[in-house]
Amino acid sequence: MKENDSMSHNGFTLIELTVVVFLIGLMLLITVPRVRDTMLTDGLESTVNYLTNTSRVLRNDAVRNQVNYVLHMDLDNHRIWTYSTDMTPEAREEMKANPFHFPEEITIQDIYCYGKDKITDGEATVTFFKKGYVQPAVLHLARGDKSFTLIINPFLSTIKTYDKYVDFQVGD
């Protein structure tokens, strides 16, 4: 009988262990930053991102569908909803019944729309026109002592954001 036949081969080779450690490391490299970002995400920053993305989608949909869209904001109840101007009143009410709610700690400080006074309570709207431009507006969001300013430019497809309160009138 040979000595090799009597020995047990119940272990892993160095190559197998190296491959497993490499795969575990690769999985951690991919998943840990997402988990960290999810756990440490600021409600204010995620709300700013939501508004920025919603504005981009509304502008694109307005041009693509050739219909005006409205971003409707309720400053008192901290919620927003969108609708197109060709919707029936019943469909608009349905959109209003299912709004996006801001996190509790987030407030809309004020909204300035070109040609109107600064709005600090009640409801405000920003219209996205089918020709590709938007009603100029400045939105101020806050959480505690931290503020964000969103500037919606009528002709640019991007929304400018500042991580502070920038007080100015559109068109000044």
C-alpha distance (Angstrom), angle and dihedral (degrees) to the residues before:
residue distance angle dihedral
M1 . . .
K2 3.77 . .
E3 3.76 122.3 .
N4 3.84 93.5 -129.4
D5 3.79 92.6 57.8
S6 3.79 92.5 56.5
M7 3.84 93.7 50.0
S8 3.78 117.5 92.3
H9 3.83 117.6 -123.2
N10 3.80 97.2 -158.2
G11 3.81 99.4 132.3
F12 3.78 138.7 87.6
T13 3.76 123.4 -109.7
L14 3.76 121.7 -119.6
I15 3.80 90.2 -110.3
E16 3.81 92.3 54.8
L17 3.81 91.7 49.6
T18 3.81 91.3 47.4
V19 3.81 91.8 51.7
V20 3.82 92.1 49.5
V21 3.83 92.9 48.5
F22 3.81 89.9 47.7
L23 3.82 92.2 51.3
I24 3.81 92.5 47.9
G25 3.79 90.0 49.3
L26 3.80 91.5 49.4
M27 3.81 91.5 50.8
L28 3.81 91.6 49.6
L29 3.79 91.0 47.8
I30 3.80 89.8 56.4
T31 3.82 100.7 40.3
V32 3.81 106.0 35.8
P33 3.84 97.1 65.4
R34 3.81 90.4 51.6
V35 3.79 92.3 49.0
R36 3.80 90.8 46.7
D37 3.80 92.0 49.1
T38 3.79 91.4 47.8
M39 3.80 93.2 50.0
L40 3.79 95.5 43.8
T41 3.80 98.6 39.0
D42 3.75 112.7 130.0
G43 3.80 114.3 -130.7
L44 3.79 89.9 -136.6
E45 3.79 93.6 54.2
S46 3.79 92.7 46.3
T47 3.82 89.8 50.2
V48 3.81 90.5 50.4
N49 3.81 89.1 49.9
Y50 3.80 90.6 48.7
L51 3.81 92.3 51.7
T52 3.80 92.0 45.7
N53 3.80 92.6 50.5
T54 3.80 93.2 43.4
S55 3.80 90.5 52.0
R56 3.79 91.2 50.2
V57 3.81 91.5 49.7
L58 3.82 92.7 47.5
R59 3.80 92.4 50.3
N60 3.81 91.6 49.3
D61 3.81 93.3 45.0
A62 3.81 91.6 49.1
V63 3.80 91.7 55.5
R64 3.80 95.3 40.2
N65 3.82 95.7 46.7
Q66 3.82 95.2 34.0
V67 3.79 92.8 -130.9
N68 3.81 131.4 111.5
Y69 3.81 118.1 -107.3
V70 3.79 127.9 -156.5
L71 3.80 129.6 -148.7
H72 3.80 103.6 -153.1
M73 3.81 118.1 -162.5
D74 3.79 127.7 -167.6
L75 3.80 105.3 -159.1
D76 3.80 95.6 -173.9
N77 3.81 96.6 52.3
H78 3.83 96.5 33.9
R79 3.79 97.2 -124.5
I80 3.79 140.0 119.3
W81 3.77 136.2 -164.0
T82 3.77 136.2 176.4
Y83 3.77 135.4 -140.0
S84 3.77 140.7 165.5
T85 3.78 120.6 -113.3
D86 3.80 91.6 -122.3
M87 3.83 92.6 61.2
T88 3.77 119.9 112.0
P89 3.82 117.3 -111.1
E90 3.81 88.5 -108.2
A91 3.81 91.8 54.4
R92 3.82 90.3 48.5
E93 3.80 90.1 52.1
E94 3.79 89.2 50.7
M95 3.82 90.4 53.0
K96 3.82 89.3 47.9
A97 3.81 90.0 51.2
N98 3.84 90.6 57.6
P99 3.81 104.8 44.2
F100 3.78 131.4 158.4
H101 3.81 106.8 -102.2
F102 3.77 118.5 -147.9
P103 3.80 116.0 -130.7
E104 3.82 111.0 -89.1
E105 3.79 94.4 -106.9
I106 3.83 93.9 52.2
T107 3.80 119.8 90.2
I108 3.78 132.2 -176.6
Q109 3.80 100.2 -130.0
D110 3.78 96.0 -170.1
I111 3.78 145.1 -35.7
Y112 3.77 126.8 -140.9
C113 3.79 118.5 -162.9
Y114 3.78 118.4 -172.7
G115 3.80 111.6 -95.3
K116 3.81 94.2 17.7
D117 3.79 136.4 85.7
K118 3.79 119.9 -98.3
I119 3.81 109.5 -83.0
T120 3.81 116.5 -141.3
D121 3.81 100.7 165.4
G122 3.77 139.8 16.2
E123 3.78 120.4 34.8
A124 3.79 133.6 -36.1
T125 3.79 134.6 -176.1
V126 3.79 135.7 -153.9
T127 3.80 116.0 -160.3
F128 3.80 123.6 -145.4
F129 3.79 108.5 -157.6
K130 3.80 127.4 -143.2
K131 3.82 90.5 -123.5
G132 3.82 89.8 68.2
Y133 3.78 101.9 -101.0
V134 3.77 130.0 104.7
Q135 3.77 136.9 -146.7
P136 3.83 105.0 -92.6
A137 3.79 111.8 -112.6
V138 3.79 143.5 162.8
L139 3.81 119.5 -148.3
H140 3.79 124.5 -167.0
L141 3.80 118.2 -158.9
A142 3.79 125.9 -178.2
R143 3.76 143.5 -176.0
G144 3.77 112.2 -169.9
D145 3.79 106.9 -50.5
K146 3.82 95.0 -18.8
S147 3.82 117.2 95.5
F148 3.78 137.9 -174.0
T149 3.79 128.8 -162.7
L150 3.80 121.2 -154.4
I151 3.78 117.7 -165.4
I152 3.78 116.3 -162.7
N153 3.79 107.3 -159.3
P154 3.81 115.3 -155.9
F155 3.80 96.9 -133.7
L156 3.80 106.8 25.7
S157 3.78 119.4 82.4
T158 3.80 92.1 -141.8
I159 3.77 128.6 78.8
K160 3.76 115.0 -136.5
T161 3.80 114.1 -135.9
Y162 3.78 129.8 -166.5
D163 3.79 124.0 -169.9
K164 3.80 90.7 -137.2
Y165 3.79 138.2 53.2
V166 3.80 108.2 -82.0
D167 3.79 109.8 -169.5
F168 3.78 113.8 -157.5
Q169 3.76 140.0 116.2
V170 3.81 119.7 -111.6
G171 3.78 108.5 -106.9
D172 3.83 95.8 22.8
